[in-house]
Amino acid sequence: MLIGELARLSGVAAKTIRFYEQVGIVPEPDRTSSGYRDYSSDYLELLRFLRRARAAGLSLEQIQRLLSMRNRSEPPCAHVRQMLRDRLDTVRAELAALTMLESRLEALLDHASHGPPEEPDGATVCWIIEAEV
């Protein structure tokens, strides 16, 4: 199949497929006699895996390691579990940091709404941000 059909069936843009080939995550396909890339159904399954792995937050480097393991006939699922646990820990930490930021922003906006700005004294930039709330 040609790249357009592969892109449509896999949900991965043709430009992304070419990028994956360029960086070696997806092997170069055979070419037709007229020079077009000719993809087998194996590429479709590989691209669907890549799309799902990326949606789970795995990096291209992590995905490449998993594919290398598979190519060496090593079962990668134990590594996938650990990668997903690590990614979940990272997401939870990011959520906690965002929750703290949300609270800080709400407090600053609340503070800003309860009083007129002070006259600049030359020593401060903005009373709202410099407030200890």
N, CA, C and O atoms as CSV, one atom per row, in Angstrom:
chain,resi,resn,atom,element,x,y,z
A,1,MET,N,N,0.842,-1.171,0.000
A,1,MET,CA,C,0.000,0.000,0.000
A,1,MET,C,C,0.888,1.235,0.000
A,1,MET,O,O,2.017,1.198,0.489
A,2,LEU,N,N,0.381,2.309,-0.542
A,2,LEU,CA,C,1.120,3.561,-0.603
A,2,LEU,C,C,0.978,4.319,0.715
A,2,LEU,O,O,0.121,3.993,1.536
A,3,ILE,N,N,1.814,5.322,0.909
A,3,ILE,CA,C,1.887,6.018,2.189
A,3,ILE,C,C,0.578,6.711,2.562
A,3,ILE,O,O,0.226,6.767,3.740
A,4,GLY,N,N,-0.139,7.234,1.587
A,4,GLY,CA,C,-1.407,7.893,1.888
A,4,GLY,C,C,-2.426,6.948,2.496
A,4,GLY,O,O,-3.114,7.293,3.457
A,5,GLU,N,N,-2.515,5.763,1.935
A,5,GLU,CA,C,-3.444,4.763,2.467
A,5,GLU,C,C,-2.986,4.288,3.841
A,5,GLU,O,O,-3.803,4.111,4.745
A,6,LEU,N,N,-1.688,4.083,3.997
A,6,LEU,CA,C,-1.154,3.673,5.295
A,6,LEU,C,C,-1.452,4.740,6.347
A,6,LEU,O,O,-1.841,4.422,7.471
A,7,ALA,N,N,-1.268,5.988,5.980
A,7,ALA,CA,C,-1.548,7.080,6.911
A,7,ALA,C,C,-3.023,7.077,7.308
A,7,ALA,O,O,-3.352,7.207,8.487
A,8,ARG,N,N,-3.897,6.931,6.336
A,8,ARG,CA,C,-5.335,6.930,6.605
A,8,ARG,C,C,-5.735,5.763,7.509
A,8,ARG,O,O,-6.496,5.951,8.459
A,9,LEU,N,N,-5.239,4.583,7.228
A,9,LEU,CA,C,-5.614,3.393,7.996
A,9,LEU,C,C,-5.003,3.368,9.398
A,9,LEU,O,O,-5.611,2.849,10.335
A,10,SER,N,N,-3.813,3.923,9.537
A,10,SER,CA,C,-3.115,3.866,10.823
A,10,SER,C,C,-3.437,5.042,11.734
A,10,SER,O,O,-3.253,4.962,12.949
A,11,GLY,N,N,-3.920,6.137,11.144
A,11,GLY,CA,C,-4.146,7.339,11.946
A,11,GLY,C,C,-2.869,8.109,12.218
A,11,GLY,O,O,-2.841,8.975,13.092
A,12,VAL,N,N,-1.811,7.803,11.479
A,12,VAL,CA,C,-0.525,8.480,11.619
A,12,VAL,C,C,-0.273,9.249,10.325
A,12,VAL,O,O,-0.365,8.683,9.236
A,13,ALA,N,N,0.043,10.529,10.443
A,13,ALA,CA,C,0.244,11.372,9.274
A,13,ALA,C,C,1.416,10.867,8.425
A,13,ALA,O,O,2.387,10.322,8.948
A,14,ALA,N,N,1.307,11.057,7.124
A,14,ALA,CA,C,2.368,10.627,6.207
A,14,ALA,C,C,3.696,11.271,6.577
A,14,ALA,O,O,4.740,10.623,6.511
A,15,LYS,N,N,3.665,12.522,6.959
A,15,LYS,CA,C,4.898,13.223,7.352
A,15,LYS,C,C,5.535,12.543,8.570
A,15,LYS,O,O,6.757,12.424,8.655
A,16,THR,N,N,4.704,12.105,9.498
A,16,THR,CA,C,5.203,11.410,10.689
A,16,THR,C,C,5.775,10.054,10.318
A,16,THR,O,O,6.796,9.640,10.867
A,17,ILE,N,N,5.134,9.362,9.399
A,17,ILE,CA,C,5.650,8.066,8.941
A,17,ILE,C,C,7.037,8.247,8.346
A,17,ILE,O,O,7.949,7.473,8.638
A,18,ARG,N,N,7.197,9.261,7.518
A,18,ARG,CA,C,8.520,9.529,6.920
A,18,ARG,C,C,9.550,9.860,8.003
A,18,ARG,O,O,10.702,9.432,7.925
A,19,PHE,N,N,9.125,10.630,9.017
A,19,PHE,CA,C,10.021,10.952,10.128
A,19,PHE,C,C,10.434,9.682,10.861
A,19,PHE,O,O,11.614,9.497,11.156
A,20,TYR,N,N,9.474,8.803,11.158
A,20,TYR,CA,C,9.792,7.544,11.828
A,20,TYR,C,C,10.784,6.720,11.016
A,20,TYR,O,O,11.661,6.065,11.580
A,21,GLU,N,N,10.648,6.751,9.700
A,21,GLU,CA,C,11.617,6.049,8.847
A,21,GLU,C,C,12.987,6.704,8.957
A,21,GLU,O,O,14.003,6.019,9.077
A,22,GLN,N,N,13.010,8.023,8.915
A,22,GLN,CA,C,14.267,8.776,8.947
A,22,GLN,C,C,15.055,8.505,10.226
A,22,GLN,O,O,16.278,8.373,10.183
A,23,VAL,N,N,14.359,8.422,11.371
A,23,VAL,CA,C,15.059,8.197,12.639
A,23,VAL,C,C,15.238,6.723,12.958
A,23,VAL,O,O,15.846,6.384,13.974
A,24,GLY,N,N,14.723,5.841,12.114
A,24,GLY,CA,C,14.978,4.414,12.258
A,24,GLY,C,C,14.002,3.651,13.128
A,24,GLY,O,O,14.249,2.488,13.448
A,25,ILE,N,N,12.900,4.269,13.519
A,25,ILE,CA,C,11.907,3.545,14.314
A,25,ILE,C,C,11.115,2.599,13.417
A,25,ILE,O,O,10.752,1.493,13.819
A,26,VAL,N,N,10.859,3.051,12.213
A,26,VAL,CA,C,10.167,2.239,11.213
A,26,VAL,C,C,11.163,1.949,10.100
A,26,VAL,O,O,11.798,2.875,9.595
A,27,PRO,N,N,11.316,0.696,9.706
A,27,PRO,CA,C,12.278,0.388,8.640
A,27,PRO,C,C,11.825,0.957,7.293
A,27,PRO,O,O,10.633,1.132,7.040
A,28,GLU,N,N,12.794,1.234,6.455
A,28,GLU,CA,C,12.484,1.701,5.096
A,28,GLU,C,C,11.704,0.606,4.378
A,28,GLU,O,O,12.087,-0.563,4.413
A,29,PRO,N,N,10.614,0.987,3.729
A,29,PRO,CA,C,9.834,-0.030,3.007
A,29,PRO,C,C,10.455,-0.331,1.649
A,29,PRO,O,O,11.348,0.370,1.172
A,30,ASP,N,N,9.951,-1.392,1.054
A,30,ASP,CA,C,10.328,-1.673,-0.330
A,30,ASP,C,C,9.790,-0.548,-1.202
A,30,ASP,O,O,8.937,0.230,-0.777
A,31,ARG,N,N,10.296,-0.474,-2.417
A,31,ARG,CA,C,9.835,0.540,-3.369
A,31,ARG,C,C,9.216,-0.149,-4.576
A,31,ARG,O,O,9.625,-1.238,-4.979
A,32,THR,N,N,8.225,0.518,-5.133
A,32,THR,CA,C,7.640,0.021,-6.380
A,32,THR,C,C,8.621,0.304,-7.506
A,32,THR,O,O,9.618,0.997,-7.302
A,33,SER,N,N,8.351,-0.221,-8.681
A,33,SER,CA,C,9.238,0.011,-9.820
A,33,SER,C,C,9.294,1.493,-10.189
A,33,SER,O,O,10.268,1.950,-10.787
A,34,SER,N,N,8.259,2.232,-9.834
A,34,SER,CA,C,8.264,3.666,-10.120
A,34,SER,C,C,8.822,4.498,-8.958
A,34,SER,O,O,8.818,5.728,-9.017
A,35,GLY,N,N,9.302,3.824,-7.897
A,35,GLY,CA,C,9.984,4.523,-6.806
A,35,GLY,C,C,9.124,4.880,-5.610
A,35,GLY,O,O,9.629,5.455,-4.646
A,36,TYR,N,N,7.844,4.557,-5.645
A,36,TYR,CA,C,6.971,4.848,-4.502
A,36,TYR,C,C,7.222,3.860,-3.377
A,36,TYR,O,O,7.541,2.695,-3.614
A,37,ARG,N,N,7.072,4.345,-2.141
A,37,ARG,CA,C,7.160,3.443,-0.997
A,37,ARG,C,C,5.991,2.455,-1.071
A,37,ARG,O,O,4.862,2.821,-1.395
A,38,ASP,N,N,6.298,1.202,-0.765
A,38,ASP,CA,C,5.285,0.148,-0.832
A,38,ASP,C,C,5.248,-0.562,0.520
A,38,ASP,O,O,6.136,-1.354,0.836
A,39,TYR,N,N,4.229,-0.277,1.308
A,39,TYR,CA,C,4.139,-0.772,2.675
A,39,TYR,C,C,3.315,-2.043,2.762
A,39,TYR,O,O,2.268,-2.162,2.126
A,40,SER,N,N,3.794,-2.989,3.553
A,40,SER,CA,C,3.028,-4.214,3.818
A,40,SER,C,C,2.108,-3.956,5.010
A,40,SER,O,O,2.188,-2.906,5.648
A,41,SER,N,N,1.242,-4.912,5.303
A,41,SER,CA,C,0.323,-4.774,6.431
A,41,SER,C,C,1.069,-4.760,7.773
A,41,SER,O,O,0.531,-4.280,8.771
A,42,ASP,N,N,2.299,-5.280,7.802
A,42,ASP,CA,C,3.097,-5.220,9.034
A,42,ASP,C,C,3.327,-3.781,9.473
A,42,ASP,O,O,3.362,-3.493,10.669
A,43,TYR,N,N,3.483,-2.884,8.517
A,43,TYR,CA,C,3.687,-1.470,8.836
A,43,TYR,C,C,2.455,-0.887,9.518
A,43,TYR,O,O,2.567,-0.060,10.422
A,44,LEU,N,N,1.295,-1.321,9.082
A,44,LEU,CA,C,0.055,-0.832,9.680
A,44,LEU,C,C,0.005,-1.183,11.158
A,44,LEU,O,O,-0.309,-0.331,11.989
A,45,GLU,N,N,0.309,-2.417,11.488
A,45,GLU,CA,C,0.296,-2.837,12.896
A,45,GLU,C,C,1.368,-2.104,13.698
A,45,GLU,O,O,1.125,-1.713,14.840
A,46,LEU,N,N,2.540,-1.915,13.120
A,46,LEU,CA,C,3.618,-1.207,13.805
A,46,LEU,C,C,3.214,0.244,14.076
A,46,LEU,O,O,3.442,0.755,15.173
A,47,LEU,N,N,2.625,0.899,13.097
A,47,LEU,CA,C,2.221,2.292,13.281
A,47,LEU,C,C,1.085,2.430,14.289
A,47,LEU,O,O,1.038,3.405,15.039
A,48,ARG,N,N,0.189,1.483,14.313
A,48,ARG,CA,C,-0.866,1.506,15.329
A,48,ARG,C,C,-0.266,1.360,16.724
A,48,ARG,O,O,-0.694,2.029,17.665
A,49,PHE,N,N,0.728,0.481,16.852
A,49,PHE,CA,C,1.431,0.339,18.132
A,49,PHE,C,C,2.112,1.660,18.511
A,49,PHE,O,O,2.002,2.115,19.650
A,50,LEU,N,N,2.808,2.265,17.560
A,50,LEU,CA,C,3.499,3.529,17.822
A,50,LEU,C,C,2.522,4.612,18.268
A,50,LEU,O,O,2.796,5.349,19.215
A,51,ARG,N,N,1.401,4.707,17.596
A,51,ARG,CA,C,0.401,5.721,17.946
A,51,ARG,C,C,-0.105,5.497,19.367
A,51,ARG,O,O,-0.243,6.450,20.134
A,52,ARG,N,N,-0.379,4.264,19.715
A,52,ARG,CA,C,-0.878,3.962,21.064
A,52,ARG,C,C,0.196,4.191,22.132
A,52,ARG,O,O,-0.099,4.689,23.218
A,53,ALA,N,N,1.419,3.830,21.822
A,53,ALA,CA,C,2.519,4.036,22.778
A,53,ALA,C,C,2.746,5.522,23.013
A,53,ALA,O,O,2.964,5.948,24.147
A,54,ARG,N,N,2.696,6.306,21.956
A,54,ARG,CA,C,2.855,7.763,22.099
A,54,ARG,C,C,1.687,8.344,22.900
A,54,ARG,O,O,1.882,9.230,23.731
A,55,ALA,N,N,0.472,7.842,22.648
A,55,ALA,CA,C,-0.699,8.315,23.388
A,55,ALA,C,C,-0.590,7.983,24.876
A,55,ALA,O,O,-1.170,8.679,25.710
A,56,ALA,N,N,0.149,6.922,25.214
A,56,ALA,CA,C,0.374,6.549,26.614
A,56,ALA,C,C,1.513,7.353,27.232
A,56,ALA,O,O,1.834,7.179,28.408
A,57,GLY,N,N,2.118,8.225,26.446
A,57,GLY,CA,C,3.162,9.089,26.970
A,57,GLY,C,C,4.564,8.550,26.852
A,57,GLY,O,O,5.485,9.125,27.433
A,58,LEU,N,N,4.765,7.465,26.123
A,58,LEU,CA,C,6.117,6.928,25.963
A,58,LEU,C,C,6.881,7.766,24.947
A,58,LEU,O,O,6.322,8.237,23.956
A,59,SER,N,N,8.150,7.937,25.210
A,59,SER,CA,C,9.008,8.698,24.298
A,59,SER,C,C,9.420,7.823,23.118
A,59,SER,O,O,9.296,6.599,23.162
A,60,LEU,N,N,9.907,8.464,22.072
A,60,LEU,CA,C,10.398,7.702,20.920
A,60,LEU,C,C,11.572,6.813,21.317
A,60,LEU,O,O,11.716,5.701,20.809
A,61,GLU,N,N,12.399,7.301,22.215
A,61,GLU,CA,C,13.532,6.501,22.695
A,61,GLU,C,C,13.044,5.244,23.416
A,61,GLU,O,O,13.581,4.157,23.203
A,62,GLN,N,N,12.041,5.391,24.259
A,62,GLN,CA,C,11.496,4.236,24.965
A,62,GLN,C,C,10.870,3.247,23.980
A,62,GLN,O,O,11.047,2.035,24.103
A,63,ILE,N,N,10.150,3.774,23.019
A,63,ILE,CA,C,9.523,2.911,22.023
A,63,ILE,C,C,10.580,2.173,21.222
A,63,ILE,O,O,10.419,0.991,20.920
A,64,GLN,N,N,11.654,2.856,20.878
A,64,GLN,CA,C,12.737,2.215,20.134
A,64,GLN,C,C,13.338,1.067,20.933
A,64,GLN,O,O,13.650,0.015,20.375
A,65,ARG,N,N,13.502,1.267,22.247
A,65,ARG,CA,C,14.020,0.178,23.096
A,65,ARG,C,C,13.081,-1.020,23.081
A,65,ARG,O,O,13.527,-2.164,22.997
A,66,LEU,N,N,11.783,-0.756,23.161
A,66,LEU,CA,C,10.816,-1.855,23.140
A,66,LEU,C,C,10.858,-2.602,21.813
A,66,LEU,O,O,10.809,-3.832,21.784
A,67,LEU,N,N,10.947,-1.866,20.730
A,67,LEU,CA,C,11.017,-2.505,19.417
A,67,LEU,C,C,12.300,-3.311,19.263
A,67,LEU,O,O,12.296,-4.385,18.662
A,68,SER,N,N,13.392,-2.792,19.805
A,68,SER,CA,C,14.659,-3.529,19.758
A,68,SER,C,C,14.557,-4.824,20.545
A,68,SER,O,O,15.066,-5.861,20.118
A,69,MET,N,N,13.904,-4.764,21.687
A,69,MET,CA,C,13.712,-5.975,22.491
A,69,MET,C,C,12.899,-6.992,21.702
A,69,MET,O,O,13.248,-8.171,21.650
A,70,ARG,N,N,11.826,-6.534,21.095
A,70,ARG,CA,C,10.987,-7.441,20.301
A,70,ARG,C,C,11.793,-8.056,19.166
A,70,ARG,O,O,11.670,-9.249,18.889
A,71,ASN,N,N,12.615,-7.247,18.512
A,71,ASN,CA,C,13.426,-7.745,17.398
A,71,ASN,C,C,14.456,-8.771,17.851
A,71,ASN,O,O,14.894,-9.604,17.059
A,72,ARG,N,N,14.845,-8.712,19.130
A,72,ARG,CA,C,15.767,-9.709,19.696
A,72,ARG,C,C,15.002,-10.863,20.337
A,72,ARG,O,O,15.599,-11.701,21.013
A,73,SER,N,N,13.702,-10.911,20.135
A,73,SER,CA,C,12.816,-11.942,20.701
A,73,SER,C,C,12.787,-11.927,22.218
A,73,SER,O,O,12.543,-12.959,22.842
A,74,GLU,N,N,13.034,-10.765,22.824
A,74,GLU,CA,C,12.909,-10.605,24.268
A,74,GLU,C,C,11.508,-10.065,24.552
A,74,GLU,O,O,11.062,-9.140,23.872
A,75,PRO,N,N,10.808,-10.618,25.535
A,75,PRO,CA,C,9.471,-10.105,25.843
A,75,PRO,C,C,9.552,-8.732,26.515
A,75,PRO,O,O,10.160,-8.608,27.578
A,76,PRO,N,N,8.954,-7.702,25.918
A,76,PRO,CA,C,9.096,-6.345,26.451
A,76,PRO,C,C,8.025,-5.929,27.459
A,76,PRO,O,O,8.109,-4.833,28.013
A,77,CYS,N,N,7.030,-6.765,27.710
A,77,CYS,CA,C,5.886,-6.310,28.505
A,77,CYS,C,C,6.251,-5.937,29.942
A,77,CYS,O,O,5.652,-5.013,30.491
A,78,ALA,N,N,7.197,-6.611,30.561
A,78,ALA,CA,C,7.614,-6.228,31.916
A,78,ALA,C,C,8.219,-4.825,31.891
A,78,ALA,O,O,8.004,-4.038,32.812
A,79,HIS,N,N,8.964,-4.518,30.851
A,79,HIS,CA,C,9.540,-3.181,30.711
A,79,HIS,C,C,8.445,-2.151,30.452
A,79,HIS,O,O,8.513,-1.024,30.943
A,80,VAL,N,N,7.447,-2.543,29.684
A,80,VAL,CA,C,6.327,-1.639,29.416
A,80,VAL,C,C,5.620,-1.293,30.716
A,80,VAL,O,O,5.299,-0.130,30.960
A,81,ARG,N,N,5.377,-2.293,31.551
A,81,ARG,CA,C,4.725,-2.031,32.837
A,81,ARG,C,C,5.523,-1.011,33.645
A,81,ARG,O,O,4.948,-0.082,34.212
A,82,GLN,N,N,6.838,-1.178,33.700
A,82,GLN,CA,C,7.662,-0.251,34.479
A,82,GLN,C,C,7.656,1.141,33.845
A,82,GLN,O,O,7.583,2.146,34.553
A,83,MET,N,N,7.732,1.199,32.537
A,83,MET,CA,C,7.677,2.502,31.855
A,83,MET,C,C,6.358,3.210,32.151
A,83,MET,O,O,6.334,4.418,32.389
A,84,LEU,N,N,5.270,2.461,32.135
A,84,LEU,CA,C,3.957,3.059,32.401
A,84,LEU,C,C,3.842,3.508,33.861
A,84,LEU,O,O,3.259,4.554,34.148
A,85,ARG,N,N,4.397,2.716,34.780
A,85,ARG,CA,C,4.412,3.141,36.192
A,85,ARG,C,C,5.203,4.434,36.349
A,85,ARG,O,O,4.758,5.365,37.020
A,86,ASP,N,N,6.382,4.487,35.724
A,86,ASP,CA,C,7.216,5.693,35.804
A,86,ASP,C,C,6.505,6.893,35.194
A,86,ASP,O,O,6.552,7.996,35.738
A,87,ARG,N,N,5.851,6.669,34.065
A,87,ARG,CA,C,5.130,7.771,33.407
A,87,ARG,C,C,3.982,8.251,34.280
A,87,ARG,O,O,3.745,9.454,34.387
A,88,LEU,N,N,3.263,7.316,34.908
A,88,LEU,CA,C,2.170,7.691,35.792
A,88,LEU,C,C,2.683,8.498,36.983
A,88,LEU,O,O,2.055,9.480,37.380
A,89,ASP,N,N,3.807,8.100,37.551
A,89,ASP,CA,C,4.408,8.862,38.654
A,89,ASP,C,C,4.733,10.289,38.205
A,89,ASP,O,O,4.488,11.249,38.935
A,90,THR,N,N,5.279,10.413,37.015
A,90,THR,CA,C,5.617,11.739,36.479
A,90,THR,C,C,4.359,12.578,36.283
A,90,THR,O,O,4.332,13.753,36.648
A,91,VAL,N,N,3.328,11.986,35.713
A,91,VAL,CA,C,2.071,12.705,35.481
A,91,VAL,C,C,1.465,13.147,36.809
A,91,VAL,O,O,0.984,14.274,36.927
A,92,ARG,N,N,1.486,12.277,37.799
A,92,ARG,CA,C,0.936,12.645,39.114
A,92,ARG,C,C,1.717,13.800,39.739
A,92,ARG,O,O,1.125,14.696,40.341
A,93,ALA,N,N,3.032,13.782,39.600
A,93,ALA,CA,C,3.846,14.883,40.123
A,93,ALA,C,C,3.536,16.180,39.384
A,93,ALA,O,O,3.447,17.244,39.997
A,94,GLU,N,N,3.373,16.090,38.072
A,94,GLU,CA,C,3.027,17.274,37.288
A,94,GLU,C,C,1.654,17.802,37.681
A,94,GLU,O,O,1.461,19.014,37.773
A,95,LEU,N,N,0.699,16.904,37.912
A,95,LEU,CA,C,-0.635,17.326,38.344
A,95,LEU,C,C,-0.580,18.024,39.705
A,95,LEU,O,O,-1.252,19.034,39.916
A,96,ALA,N,N,0.213,17.491,40.617
A,96,ALA,CA,C,0.354,18.112,41.936
A,96,ALA,C,C,0.948,19.513,41.802
A,96,ALA,O,O,0.492,20.450,42.457
A,97,ALA,N,N,1.966,19.652,40.952
A,97,ALA,CA,C,2.578,20.966,40.738
A,97,ALA,C,C,1.575,21.928,40.104
A,97,ALA,O,O,1.530,23.102,40.471
A,98,LEU,N,N,0.780,21.447,39.168
A,98,LEU,CA,C,-0.226,22.300,38.538
A,98,LEU,C,C,-1.324,22.690,39.520
A,98,LEU,O,O,-1.833,23.809,39.466
A,99,THR,N,N,-1.691,21.786,40.411
A,99,THR,CA,C,-2.694,22.102,41.430
A,99,THR,C,C,-2.179,23.194,42.362
A,99,THR,O,O,-2.925,24.102,42.729
A,100,MET,N,N,-0.911,23.107,42.743
A,100,MET,CA,C,-0.314,24.153,43.578
A,100,MET,C,C,-0.282,25.482,42.830
A,100,MET,O,O,-0.578,26.527,43.410
A,101,LEU,N,N,0.074,25.449,41.553
A,101,LEU,CA,C,0.095,26.672,40.746
A,101,LEU,C,C,-1.303,27.260,40.629
A,101,LEU,O,O,-1.478,28.475,40.716
A,102,GLU,N,N,-2.297,26.401,40.432
A,102,GLU,CA,C,-3.684,26.862,40.341
A,102,GLU,C,C,-4.090,27.594,41.623
A,102,GLU,O,O,-4.703,28.660,41.563
A,103,SER,N,N,-3.752,27.028,42.768
A,103,SER,CA,C,-4.081,27.655,44.049
A,103,SER,C,C,-3.378,29.000,44.192
A,103,SER,O,O,-3.977,29.969,44.658
A,104,ARG,N,N,-2.145,29.060,43.803
A,104,ARG,CA,C,-1.375,30.316,43.886
A,104,ARG,C,C,-1.993,31.383,42.987
A,104,ARG,O,O,-2.144,32.532,43.402
A,105,LEU,N,N,-2.350,31.011,41.764
A,105,LEU,CA,C,-2.962,31.972,40.845
A,105,LEU,C,C,-4.310,32.460,41.358
A,105,LEU,O,O,-4.619,33.648,41.259
A,106,GLU,N,N,-5.113,31.551,41.905
A,106,GLU,CA,C,-6.402,31.948,42.480
A,106,GLU,C,C,-6.200,32.915,43.635
A,106,GLU,O,O,-6.924,33.904,43.749
A,107,ALA,N,N,-5.227,32.642,44.489
A,107,ALA,CA,C,-4.954,33.521,45.630
A,107,ALA,C,C,-4.504,34.905,45.159
A,107,ALA,O,O,-4.934,35.919,45.708
A,108,LEU,N,N,-3.645,34.947,44.151
A,108,LEU,CA,C,-3.184,36.242,43.638
A,108,LEU,C,C,-4.330,37.031,43.010
A,108,LEU,O,O,-4.440,38.240,43.213
A,109,LEU,N,N,-5.176,36.352,42.253
A,109,LEU,CA,C,-6.308,37.046,41.635
A,109,LEU,C,C,-7.307,37.518,42.685
A,109,LEU,O,O,-7.881,38.600,42.560
A,110,ASP,N,N,-7.512,36.713,43.711
A,110,ASP,CA,C,-8.393,37.130,44.806
A,110,ASP,C,C,-7.814,38.364,45.492
A,110,ASP,O,O,-8.534,39.326,45.758
A,111,HIS,N,N,-6.544,38.335,45.772
A,111,HIS,CA,C,-5.867,39.479,46.394
A,111,HIS,C,C,-5.987,40.718,45.508
A,111,HIS,O,O,-6.223,41.813,46.019
A,112,ALA,N,N,-5.833,40.569,44.213
A,112,ALA,CA,C,-5.893,41.697,43.289
A,112,ALA,C,C,-7.292,42.307,43.243
A,112,ALA,O,O,-7.442,43.504,43.001
A,113,SER,N,N,-8.299,41.495,43.473
A,113,SER,CA,C,-9.671,42.006,43.381
A,113,SER,C,C,-10.133,42.723,44.650
A,113,SER,O,O,-11.208,43.324,44.657
A,114,HIS,N,N,-9.346,42.672,45.713
A,114,HIS,CA,C,-9.753,43.261,46.994
A,114,HIS,C,C,-9.052,44.567,47.327
A,114,HIS,O,O,-8.932,44.915,48.502
A,115,GLY,N,N,-8.614,45.254,46.383
A,115,GLY,CA,C,-8.015,46.536,46.712
A,115,GLY,C,C,-7.429,47.210,45.504
A,115,GLY,O,O,-7.027,46.563,44.537
A,116,PRO,N,N,-7.389,48.493,45.573
A,116,PRO,CA,C,-6.789,49.229,44.450
A,116,PRO,C,C,-5.282,49.047,44.458
A,116,PRO,O,O,-4.675,48.811,45.503
A,117,PRO,N,N,-4.702,49.158,43.310
A,117,PRO,CA,C,-3.241,49.028,43.287
A,117,PRO,C,C,-2.589,50.163,44.064
A,117,PRO,O,O,-3.044,51.307,44.067
A,118,GLU,N,N,-1.528,49.792,44.704
A,118,GLU,CA,C,-0.767,50.801,45.429
A,118,GLU,C,C,-0.010,51.657,44.431
A,118,GLU,O,O,0.307,51.229,43.321
A,119,GLU,N,N,0.262,52.853,44.851
A,119,GLU,CA,C,1.065,53.723,44.001
A,119,GLU,C,C,2.468,53.148,43.888
A,119,GLU,O,O,3.038,52.704,44.884
A,120,PRO,N,N,3.027,53.151,42.686
A,120,PRO,CA,C,4.395,52.630,42.554
A,120,PRO,C,C,5.363,53.460,43.392
A,120,PRO,O,O,5.313,54.690,43.403
A,121,ASP,N,N,6.223,52.764,44.075
A,121,ASP,CA,C,7.210,53.464,44.897
A,121,ASP,C,C,8.615,53.355,44.321
A,121,ASP,O,O,9.584,53.790,44.944
A,122,GLY,N,N,8.718,52.786,43.154
A,122,GLY,CA,C,10.018,52.646,42.517
A,122,GLY,C,C,10.776,51.415,42.952
A,122,GLY,O,O,11.717,50.996,42.279
A,123,ALA,N,N,10.379,50.822,44.077
A,123,ALA,CA,C,11.071,49.643,44.576
A,123,ALA,C,C,10.381,48.355,44.150
A,123,ALA,O,O,10.980,47.280,44.203
A,124,THR,N,N,9.123,48.459,43.728
A,124,THR,CA,C,8.379,47.277,43.342
A,124,THR,C,C,8.012,47.352,41.866
A,124,THR,O,O,8.076,48.410,41.240
A,125,VAL,N,N,7.631,46.217,41.338
A,125,VAL,CA,C,7.193,46.160,39.951
A,125,VAL,C,C,5.674,46.080,39.907
A,125,VAL,O,O,5.033,46.902,39.251
A,126,CYS,N,N,5.082,45.096,40.600
A,126,CYS,CA,C,3.629,44.938,40.625
A,126,CYS,C,C,3.219,44.378,41.972
A,126,CYS,O,O,3.638,43.289,42.365
A,127,TRP,N,N,2.398,45.135,42.666
A,127,TRP,CA,C,1.970,44.776,44.011
A,127,TRP,C,C,1.238,43.434,44.059
A,127,TRP,O,O,1.269,42.748,45.081
A,128,ILE,N,N,0.579,43.056,42.954
A,128,ILE,CA,C,-0.194,41.808,42.967
A,128,ILE,C,C,0.746,40.609,43.063
A,128,ILE,O,O,0.551,39.722,43.893
A,129,ILE,N,N,1.740,40.592,42.227
A,129,ILE,CA,C,2.670,39.458,42.210
A,129,ILE,C,C,3.569,39.443,43.431
A,129,ILE,O,O,3.955,38.378,43.914
A,130,GLU,N,N,3.898,40.609,43.924
A,130,GLU,CA,C,4.818,40.699,45.060
A,130,GLU,C,C,4.140,40.458,46.401
A,130,GLU,O,O,4.802,40.421,47.439
A,131,ALA,N,N,2.836,40.298,46.379
A,131,ALA,CA,C,2.107,40.068,47.619
A,131,ALA,C,C,2.429,38.708,48.209
A,131,ALA,O,O,2.640,37.739,47.480
A,132,GLU,N,N,2.466,38.641,49.508
A,132,GLU,CA,C,2.646,37.376,50.221
A,132,GLU,C,C,1.263,36.827,50.561
A,132,GLU,O,O,0.752,37.043,51.659
A,133,VAL,N,N,0.673,36.125,49.619
A,133,VAL,CA,C,-0.666,35.566,49.865
A,133,VAL,C,C,-0.583,34.051,49.935
A,133,VAL,O,O,-1.599,33.386,50.135
